[in-house]
């Protein structure tokens, strides 16, 4: 299984996703600031993976802190958490992981020597990683029932092992169906402007021998019209309490096209991606990224220098365009708000 994030004796080791598909290389972050840079520059990306990386980066920061009184240590710890929180505003898993590390810190900071505190935080961060993989497998088992044998599945961006601790959410459902013996064909949207579908999803599928066809984002409607797509499945970066879902830019367009062609549109995500504090999609913050991502491709100019660019990294799909949300605890269908509420009360 692809493991994009690992804790090693030297620090936090990450697959450099910017180098894929050409080169599979790993980098090791020995200082928490290097983890922050890796999150910001998309060396590591995908909502669950960002959360895991942040948790490990926070533990790494505590390792380097002096053995000061609890009050001084708390100030330094809170500053580090704030730095991680400022990296990617849309992915709620980031804030979920930071809050979990804060809770662990508060539990142990007054009772433990700094080295012991670091060891506990390190273990908690590694536990988040292993829990994520187990959750992804459960999502896969829940969702595979929605995919029939010989189905053609369209996906957008990368919601696979590379975007998580391993296995994946949307691609985890595809993996689980294949492990069950179902024969699938995957269509991967190219996913401009950073090409996560073409570079990462296609690479993951080819690593495992799952048939994959890359299409440009603008081809999706025509491919649906030709009858080549049976269902769409995507991941999520944040899901509001009513089921509105933020995911990579272009997802909303796919949902509209799927509705127009009577094709099921599914979202696969862990419960940690659901933000009950956000009532609907209008409240989800949308990250805007560097205009150069649009003006260039692999460093080569594709637009006039200085041309105005609008580059939101995510869009929001209204819940009524979503056929079902697949979680580790079950599948939610309309009415989404009631189904989501049930997930957290059962």
C-alpha positions as a LaTeX table, in Angstrom:
\begin{tabular}{lrrr}
\hline
Residue & $x$ (\AA) & $y$ (\AA) & $z$ (\AA) \\
\hline
Unk1 & 0.00 & 0.00 & 0.00 \\
Unk2 & 1.20 & 3.51 & $-0.80$ \\
Unk3 & 2.23 & 5.27 & 2.44 \\
Unk4 & 2.58 & 8.99 & 1.71 \\
Unk5 & 3.40 & 9.96 & 5.32 \\
Unk6 & 5.54 & 8.15 & 7.86 \\
Unk7 & 7.20 & 8.96 & 11.15 \\
Unk8 & 10.85 & 7.93 & 11.15 \\
Unk9 & 13.73 & 8.37 & 13.58 \\
Unk10 & 14.85 & 11.37 & 11.55 \\
Unk11 & 11.50 & 13.16 & 11.39 \\
Unk12 & 8.35 & 13.30 & 9.23 \\
Unk13 & 8.93 & 11.56 & 5.91 \\
Unk14 & 6.67 & 12.49 & 2.99 \\
Unk15 & 6.29 & 11.42 & $-0.61$ \\
Unk16 & 7.00 & 14.58 & $-2.61$ \\
Unk17 & 3.78 & 14.74 & $-4.61$ \\
Unk18 & 5.07 & 17.61 & $-6.72$ \\
Unk19 & 7.58 & 15.20 & $-8.27$ \\
Unk20 & 4.97 & 12.64 & $-9.34$ \\
Unk21 & 4.41 & 10.94 & $-11.69$ \\
Unk22 & 7.94 & 11.30 & $-13.03$ \\
Unk23 & 9.82 & 10.53 & $-9.83$ \\
Unk24 & 8.84 & 8.74 & $-6.64$ \\
Unk25 & 10.94 & 10.51 & $-4.05$ \\
Unk26 & 10.63 & 11.08 & $-0.33$ \\
Unk27 & 11.71 & 14.01 & 1.74 \\
Unk28 & 12.26 & 14.10 & 5.49 \\
Unk29 & 11.19 & 17.11 & 7.52 \\
Unk30 & 13.39 & 17.49 & 10.58 \\
Unk31 & 11.88 & 20.79 & 11.73 \\
Unk32 & 8.20 & 21.63 & 12.04 \\
Unk33 & 8.67 & 24.61 & 9.72 \\
Unk34 & 9.58 & 22.21 & 6.94 \\
Unk35 & 6.25 & 20.41 & 7.45 \\
Unk36 & 4.43 & 23.74 & 7.18 \\
Unk37 & 6.21 & 24.49 & 3.90 \\
Unk38 & 5.38 & 21.01 & 2.61 \\
Unk39 & 1.68 & 21.61 & 3.30 \\
Unk40 & 1.72 & 25.05 & 1.69 \\
Unk41 & 3.55 & 24.04 & $-1.49$ \\
Unk42 & 1.51 & 20.82 & $-2.02$ \\
Unk43 & 4.35 & 18.42 & $-1.31$ \\
Unk44 & 1.66 & 16.85 & 0.84 \\
Unk45 & $-2.01$ & 17.52 & $-0.02$ \\
Unk46 & $-5.45$ & 16.06 & 0.50 \\
Unk47 & $-7.52$ & 16.92 & 3.57 \\
Unk48 & $-6.80$ & 13.81 & 5.70 \\
Unk49 & $-3.09$ & 13.83 & 4.76 \\
Unk50 & $-2.79$ & 17.49 & 5.68 \\
Unk51 & $-4.27$ & 16.75 & 9.10 \\
Unk52 & $-1.86$ & 13.87 & 9.70 \\
Unk53 & 1.13 & 15.92 & 8.58 \\
Unk54 & 0.11 & 18.78 & 10.88 \\
Unk55 & $-0.25$ & 16.44 & 13.87 \\
Unk56 & 3.21 & 15.01 & 13.24 \\
Unk57 & 4.63 & 18.49 & 12.68 \\
Unk58 & 3.24 & 19.66 & 16.02 \\
Unk59 & 4.86 & 16.71 & 17.76 \\
Unk60 & 8.11 & 17.51 & 15.98 \\
Unk61 & 7.88 & 21.10 & 17.23 \\
Unk62 & 7.45 & 19.96 & 20.84 \\
Unk63 & 10.55 & 17.79 & 20.47 \\
Unk64 & 12.58 & 20.92 & 19.80 \\
Unk65 & 11.12 & 22.99 & 22.65 \\
Unk66 & 13.15 & 23.54 & 25.83 \\
Unk67 & 11.97 & 22.02 & 29.09 \\
Unk68 & 10.27 & 25.18 & 30.36 \\
Unk69 & 7.44 & 25.70 & 32.89 \\
Unk70 & 4.01 & 24.61 & 31.63 \\
Unk71 & 2.86 & 28.20 & 31.06 \\
Unk72 & 5.83 & 29.06 & 28.81 \\
Unk73 & 5.54 & 25.76 & 26.99 \\
Unk74 & 1.85 & 26.43 & 26.36 \\
Unk75 & 2.59 & 29.78 & 24.73 \\
Unk76 & 5.12 & 28.17 & 22.37 \\
Unk77 & 2.78 & 25.27 & 21.63 \\
Unk78 & $-0.16$ & 27.55 & 20.81 \\
Unk79 & 2.02 & 29.58 & 18.46 \\
Unk80 & 3.00 & 26.43 & 16.55 \\
Unk81 & $-0.64$ & 25.33 & 16.30 \\
Unk82 & $-1.61$ & 28.75 & 14.96 \\
Unk83 & 1.10 & 28.49 & 12.30 \\
Unk84 & $-0.27$ & 25.16 & 11.11 \\
Unk85 & $-3.86$ & 26.45 & 11.20 \\
Unk86 & $-2.89$ & 29.25 & 8.81 \\
Unk87 & $-1.64$ & 26.90 & 6.06 \\
Unk88 & $-4.83$ & 25.67 & 4.32 \\
Unk89 & $-8.16$ & 27.24 & 5.38 \\
Unk90 & $-10.65$ & 24.94 & 3.63 \\
Unk91 & $-9.57$ & 21.44 & 4.75 \\
Unk92 & $-11.33$ & 20.93 & 8.08 \\
Unk93 & $-9.30$ & 17.78 & 8.85 \\
Unk94 & $-6.38$ & 20.13 & 9.51 \\
Unk95 & $-8.24$ & 21.86 & 12.33 \\
Unk96 & $-9.61$ & 18.56 & 13.63 \\
Unk97 & $-6.06$ & 17.19 & 13.96 \\
Unk98 & $-4.76$ & 20.38 & 15.57 \\
Unk99 & $-7.57$ & 20.31 & 18.14 \\
Unk100 & $-6.84$ & 16.68 & 18.91 \\
Unk101 & $-3.18$ & 17.49 & 19.53 \\
Unk102 & $-4.22$ & 20.44 & 21.72 \\
Unk103 & $-6.39$ & 18.15 & 23.82 \\
Unk104 & $-3.53$ & 15.72 & 24.27 \\
Unk105 & $-1.15$ & 18.53 & 25.15 \\
Unk106 & $-3.51$ & 19.88 & 27.81 \\
Unk107 & $-3.93$ & 16.41 & 29.26 \\
Unk108 & $-0.23$ & 15.82 & 29.80 \\
Unk109 & 1.63 & 19.14 & 29.90 \\
Unk110 & 1.57 & 19.62 & 33.69 \\
Unk111 & 2.33 & 16.03 & 34.57 \\
Unk112 & 5.09 & 15.15 & 32.16 \\
Unk113 & 8.70 & 16.06 & 31.55 \\
Unk114 & 9.08 & 17.64 & 28.13 \\
Unk115 & 10.64 & 14.49 & 26.62 \\
Unk116 & 7.78 & 12.37 & 27.90 \\
Unk117 & 5.27 & 14.93 & 26.61 \\
Unk118 & 6.88 & 14.81 & 23.17 \\
Unk119 & 6.74 & 11.01 & 23.18 \\
Unk120 & 3.03 & 11.04 & 23.99 \\
Unk121 & 2.29 & 13.58 & 21.26 \\
Unk122 & 4.34 & 11.59 & 18.77 \\
Unk123 & 2.36 & 8.46 & 19.59 \\
Unk124 & $-0.92$ & 10.38 & 19.23 \\
Unk125 & 0.13 & 11.69 & 15.80 \\
Unk126 & 1.09 & 8.21 & 14.65 \\
Unk127 & $-2.23$ & 6.91 & 15.99 \\
Unk128 & $-4.06$ & 9.48 & 13.82 \\
Unk129 & $-2.22$ & 8.06 & 10.81 \\
Unk130 & $-3.12$ & 4.44 & 11.56 \\
Unk131 & $-6.70$ & 5.34 & 12.44 \\
Unk132 & $-7.05$ & 7.15 & 9.11 \\
Unk133 & $-5.99$ & 4.08 & 7.16 \\
Unk134 & $-8.46$ & 1.90 & 9.10 \\
Unk135 & $-11.24$ & 4.47 & 8.54 \\
Unk136 & $-10.49$ & 4.59 & 4.81 \\
Unk137 & $-10.86$ & 0.81 & 4.58 \\
Unk138 & $-14.22$ & 1.05 & 6.34 \\
Unk139 & $-15.30$ & 3.77 & 3.91 \\
Unk140 & $-14.26$ & 1.47 & 1.09 \\
Unk141 & $-16.34$ & $-1.41$ & 2.44 \\
Unk142 & $-19.35$ & 0.87 & 2.88 \\
Unk143 & $-19.10$ & 2.35 & $-0.58$ \\
Unk144 & $-18.24$ & $-0.67$ & $-2.69$ \\
Unk145 & $-21.88$ & $-1.80$ & $-2.54$ \\
Unk146 & $-22.75$ & 1.24 & $-4.67$ \\
Unk147 & $-20.53$ & 0.07 & $-7.53$ \\
Unk148 & $-21.62$ & $-2.76$ & $-9.81$ \\
Unk149 & $-19.36$ & $-5.11$ & $-11.74$ \\
Unk150 & $-18.01$ & $-3.65$ & $-15.01$ \\
Unk151 & $-18.88$ & $-0.10$ & $-13.91$ \\
Unk152 & $-17.13$ & 2.97 & $-15.30$ \\
Unk153 & $-16.30$ & 5.42 & $-12.52$ \\
Unk154 & $-15.38$ & 9.07 & $-13.02$ \\
Unk155 & $-13.36$ & 10.77 & $-10.29$ \\
Unk156 & $-11.91$ & 14.25 & $-9.87$ \\
Unk157 & $-8.63$ & 15.41 & $-8.34$ \\
Unk158 & $-6.99$ & 12.79 & $-6.09$ \\
Unk159 & $-8.81$ & 11.26 & $-3.12$ \\
Unk160 & $-6.56$ & 8.23 & $-2.92$ \\
Unk161 & $-3.76$ & 6.93 & $-0.76$ \\
Unk162 & $-1.70$ & 10.02 & $-1.54$ \\
Unk163 & $-4.40$ & 12.29 & $-0.10$ \\
Unk164 & $-4.75$ & 10.31 & 3.13 \\
Unk165 & $-2.67$ & 8.16 & 5.44 \\
Unk166 & $-3.04$ & 5.40 & 2.86 \\
Unk167 & $-5.73$ & 3.54 & 0.86 \\
Unk168 & $-7.90$ & 6.60 & 0.18 \\
Unk169 & $-11.51$ & 7.75 & 0.38 \\
Unk170 & $-12.99$ & 7.96 & $-3.13$ \\
Unk171 & $-10.22$ & 5.76 & $-4.52$ \\
Unk172 & $-10.56$ & 3.61 & $-1.41$ \\
Unk173 & $-14.10$ & 2.75 & $-2.51$ \\
Unk174 & $-12.73$ & 1.84 & $-5.94$ \\
Unk175 & $-9.94$ & $-0.23$ & $-4.37$ \\
Unk176 & $-12.40$ & $-2.07$ & $-2.13$ \\
Unk177 & $-14.65$ & $-2.90$ & $-5.08$ \\
Unk178 & $-11.67$ & $-4.25$ & $-7.02$ \\
Unk179 & $-10.53$ & $-6.30$ & $-4.02$ \\
Unk180 & $-14.05$ & $-7.76$ & $-3.96$ \\
Unk181 & $-13.45$ & $-8.98$ & $-7.52$ \\
Unk182 & $-15.41$ & $-6.33$ & $-9.40$ \\
Unk183 & $-13.99$ & $-5.24$ & $-12.73$ \\
Unk184 & $-13.94$ & $-1.47$ & $-13.00$ \\
Unk185 & $-12.81$ & 1.21 & $-15.41$ \\
Unk186 & $-11.73$ & 4.53 & $-13.95$ \\
Unk187 & $-11.92$ & 7.86 & $-15.74$ \\
Unk188 & $-9.70$ & 10.47 & $-14.09$ \\
Unk189 & $-10.35$ & 14.15 & $-14.70$ \\
Unk190 & $-7.08$ & 15.92 & $-15.41$ \\
Unk191 & $-7.97$ & 18.49 & $-12.68$ \\
Unk192 & $-6.52$ & 21.81 & $-13.65$ \\
Unk193 & $-4.60$ & 23.80 & $-12.68$ \\
Unk194 & $-2.27$ & 21.45 & $-10.72$ \\
Unk195 & $-3.29$ & 18.22 & $-12.51$ \\
Unk196 & $-3.80$ & 16.04 & $-9.44$ \\
Unk197 & $-6.03$ & 13.70 & $-11.45$ \\
Unk198 & $-3.62$ & 13.23 & $-14.33$ \\
Unk199 & $-0.47$ & 13.13 & $-12.21$ \\
Unk200 & $-1.60$ & 11.40 & $-9.04$ \\
Unk201 & $-4.86$ & 9.48 & $-9.50$ \\
Unk202 & $-3.73$ & 7.94 & $-12.78$ \\
Unk203 & $-0.38$ & 7.05 & $-11.20$ \\
Unk204 & $-2.09$ & 5.35 & $-8.22$ \\
Unk205 & $-4.41$ & 3.34 & $-10.43$ \\
Unk206 & $-1.57$ & 2.24 & $-12.71$ \\
Unk207 & 0.49 & 1.15 & $-9.69$ \\
Unk208 & $-2.28$ & $-1.34$ & $-8.88$ \\
Unk209 & $-3.24$ & $-2.38$ & $-12.39$ \\
Unk210 & $-6.68$ & $-0.75$ & $-12.27$ \\
Unk211 & $-7.65$ & 0.41 & $-15.80$ \\
Unk212 & $-7.63$ & 4.20 & $-15.95$ \\
Unk213 & $-8.33$ & 6.74 & $-18.70$ \\
Unk214 & $-7.37$ & 10.39 & $-18.29$ \\
Unk215 & $-9.69$ & 13.06 & $-19.69$ \\
Unk216 & $-9.46$ & 16.84 & $-19.54$ \\
Unk217 & $-11.91$ & 18.57 & $-17.25$ \\
Unk218 & $-13.80$ & 20.01 & $-20.21$ \\
Unk219 & $-14.48$ & 16.54 & $-21.66$ \\
Unk220 & $-16.57$ & 15.25 & $-18.75$ \\
Unk221 & $-19.98$ & 16.30 & $-20.08$ \\
Unk222 & $-19.40$ & 14.82 & $-23.51$ \\
Unk223 & $-18.08$ & 11.56 & $-22.05$ \\
Unk224 & $-21.22$ & 11.34 & $-19.91$ \\
Unk225 & $-23.41$ & 12.04 & $-22.94$ \\
Unk226 & $-21.70$ & 9.17 & $-24.76$ \\
Unk227 & $-22.84$ & 6.81 & $-22.00$ \\
Unk228 & $-19.29$ & 6.02 & $-20.88$ \\
Unk229 & $-19.81$ & 6.91 & $-17.20$ \\
Unk230 & $-21.94$ & 4.94 & $-14.70$ \\
Unk231 & $-21.22$ & 6.96 & $-11.57$ \\
Unk232 & $-19.07$ & 9.77 & $-10.19$ \\
Unk233 & $-17.24$ & 9.52 & $-6.87$ \\
Unk234 & $-15.12$ & 12.25 & $-5.30$ \\
Unk235 & $-13.57$ & 13.10 & $-1.96$ \\
Unk236 & $-14.17$ & 16.17 & 0.20 \\
Unk237 & $-12.24$ & 18.81 & 2.10 \\
Unk238 & $-15.13$ & 20.00 & 4.25 \\
Unk239 & $-18.79$ & 18.95 & 4.52 \\
Unk240 & $-21.30$ & 21.31 & 6.12 \\
Unk241 & $-23.98$ & 20.13 & 8.52 \\
Unk242 & $-26.57$ & 20.17 & 5.72 \\
Unk243 & $-24.39$ & 18.10 & 3.35 \\
Unk244 & $-23.02$ & 20.89 & 1.16 \\
Unk245 & $-19.54$ & 19.76 & 0.21 \\
Unk246 & $-16.32$ & 21.63 & $-0.57$ \\
Unk247 & $-13.91$ & 19.77 & $-2.82$ \\
Unk248 & $-11.34$ & 20.55 & $-5.51$ \\
Unk249 & $-12.39$ & 23.22 & $-7.98$ \\
Unk250 & $-14.36$ & 21.63 & $-10.81$ \\
Unk251 & $-16.30$ & 19.25 & $-8.56$ \\
Unk252 & $-19.45$ & 21.38 & $-8.65$ \\
Unk253 & $-19.41$ & 21.33 & $-12.46$ \\
Unk254 & $-19.24$ & 17.53 & $-12.41$ \\
Unk255 & $-22.18$ & 17.35 & $-10.03$ \\
Unk256 & $-24.29$ & 19.54 & $-12.33$ \\
Unk257 & $-23.32$ & 17.44 & $-15.35$ \\
Unk258 & $-24.06$ & 14.21 & $-13.48$ \\
Unk259 & $-27.54$ & 15.52 & $-12.59$ \\
Unk260 & $-28.17$ & 16.49 & $-16.22$ \\
Unk261 & $-27.27$ & 12.97 & $-17.36$ \\
Unk262 & $-29.02$ & 11.09 & $-14.48$ \\
Unk263 & $-25.72$ & 9.71 & $-13.19$ \\
Unk264 & $-25.24$ & 9.07 & $-9.43$ \\
Unk265 & $-22.82$ & 11.49 & $-7.77$ \\
Unk266 & $-21.18$ & 10.24 & $-4.56$ \\
Unk267 & $-18.90$ & 11.86 & $-1.98$ \\
Unk268 & $-16.60$ & 9.67 & 0.13 \\
Unk269 & $-15.13$ & 11.17 & 3.31 \\
Unk270 & $-14.46$ & 10.37 & 6.98 \\
Unk271 & $-16.57$ & 11.84 & 9.77 \\
Unk272 & $-13.65$ & 14.18 & 10.59 \\
Unk273 & $-14.38$ & 16.00 & 7.31 \\
Unk274 & $-17.91$ & 16.88 & 8.45 \\
Unk275 & $-17.98$ & 20.27 & 10.18 \\
Unk276 & $-21.13$ & 20.52 & 12.26 \\
Unk277 & $-20.23$ & 24.09 & 13.20 \\
Unk278 & $-20.82$ & 25.12 & 9.58 \\
Unk279 & $-24.50$ & 25.21 & 8.70 \\
Unk280 & $-24.16$ & 25.22 & 4.92 \\
Unk281 & $-21.73$ & 25.69 & 2.07 \\
Unk282 & $-21.89$ & 29.48 & 2.13 \\
Unk283 & $-19.98$ & 29.40 & 5.43 \\
Unk284 & $-17.08$ & 27.27 & 4.14 \\
Unk285 & $-13.92$ & 29.34 & 3.62 \\
Unk286 & $-12.49$ & 28.90 & 0.11 \\
Unk287 & $-8.73$ & 29.06 & $-0.30$ \\
Unk288 & $-7.33$ & 31.07 & $-3.20$ \\
Unk289 & $-3.90$ & 30.03 & $-4.43$ \\
Unk290 & $-1.00$ & 31.53 & $-6.34$ \\
Unk291 & $-2.03$ & 32.89 & $-9.78$ \\
Unk292 & 1.11 & 31.30 & $-11.26$ \\
Unk293 & $-0.59$ & 27.91 & $-10.94$ \\
Unk294 & $-2.90$ & 29.08 & $-13.73$ \\
Unk295 & $-0.46$ & 31.20 & $-15.73$ \\
Unk296 & 2.06 & 28.38 & $-16.05$ \\
Unk297 & 2.22 & 24.62 & $-16.48$ \\
Unk298 & 5.29 & 22.83 & $-15.10$ \\
Unk299 & 7.01 & 26.21 & $-15.07$ \\
Unk300 & 6.23 & 26.96 & $-18.71$ \\
Unk301 & 4.11 & 30.09 & $-19.36$ \\
Unk302 & 0.66 & 29.31 & $-20.76$ \\
Unk303 & $-0.82$ & 32.80 & $-20.37$ \\
Unk304 & 0.50 & 36.34 & $-20.78$ \\
Unk305 & 2.69 & 37.48 & $-17.91$ \\
Unk306 & 0.71 & 39.66 & $-15.54$ \\
Unk307 & $-2.69$ & 38.53 & $-16.84$ \\
Unk308 & $-5.32$ & 38.72 & $-14.11$ \\
Unk309 & $-6.11$ & 35.29 & $-12.64$ \\
Unk310 & $-8.84$ & 34.04 & $-10.31$ \\
Unk311 & $-7.65$ & 30.80 & $-8.72$ \\
Unk312 & $-9.98$ & 29.37 & $-6.03$ \\
Unk313 & $-8.68$ & 25.95 & $-5.01$ \\
Unk314 & $-12.12$ & 24.60 & $-4.11$ \\
Unk315 & $-15.79$ & 24.95 & $-4.94$ \\
Unk316 & $-18.94$ & 23.91 & $-3.07$ \\
Unk317 & $-21.45$ & 21.35 & $-4.33$ \\
Unk318 & $-24.96$ & 21.83 & $-2.86$ \\
Unk319 & $-26.25$ & 18.80 & $-1.01$ \\
Unk320 & $-29.18$ & 18.29 & $-3.36$ \\
Unk321 & $-26.75$ & 17.47 & $-6.19$ \\
Unk322 & $-25.20$ & 14.66 & $-4.10$ \\
Unk323 & $-26.73$ & 11.19 & $-4.32$ \\
Unk324 & $-25.04$ & 9.96 & $-1.14$ \\
Unk325 & $-22.19$ & 10.68 & 1.26 \\
Unk326 & $-20.14$ & 7.60 & 2.12 \\
Unk327 & $-18.55$ & 7.57 & 5.59 \\
Unk328 & $-16.97$ & 4.93 & 7.78 \\
Unk329 & $-20.16$ & 4.79 & 9.84 \\
Unk330 & $-22.58$ & 4.42 & 6.97 \\
Unk331 & $-24.05$ & 5.95 & 3.84 \\
Unk332 & $-26.07$ & 9.16 & 4.12 \\
Unk333 & $-28.81$ & 10.01 & 1.65 \\
Unk334 & $-31.40$ & 12.79 & 1.53 \\
Unk335 & $-32.42$ & 14.45 & 3.71 \\
Unk336 & $-28.70$ & 14.97 & 4.28 \\
Unk337 & $-28.99$ & 17.12 & 7.40 \\
Unk338 & $-30.91$ & 14.43 & 9.25 \\
Unk339 & $-28.64$ & 11.64 & 8.05 \\
Unk340 & $-25.53$ & 13.55 & 9.13 \\
Unk341 & $-27.04$ & 14.30 & 12.52 \\
Unk342 & $-27.77$ & 10.60 & 12.97 \\
Unk343 & $-24.14$ & 9.71 & 12.28 \\
Unk344 & $-23.04$ & 11.75 & 15.29 \\
Unk345 & $-25.77$ & 10.57 & 17.66 \\
Unk346 & $-25.93$ & 6.83 & 17.00 \\
\hline
\end{tabular}
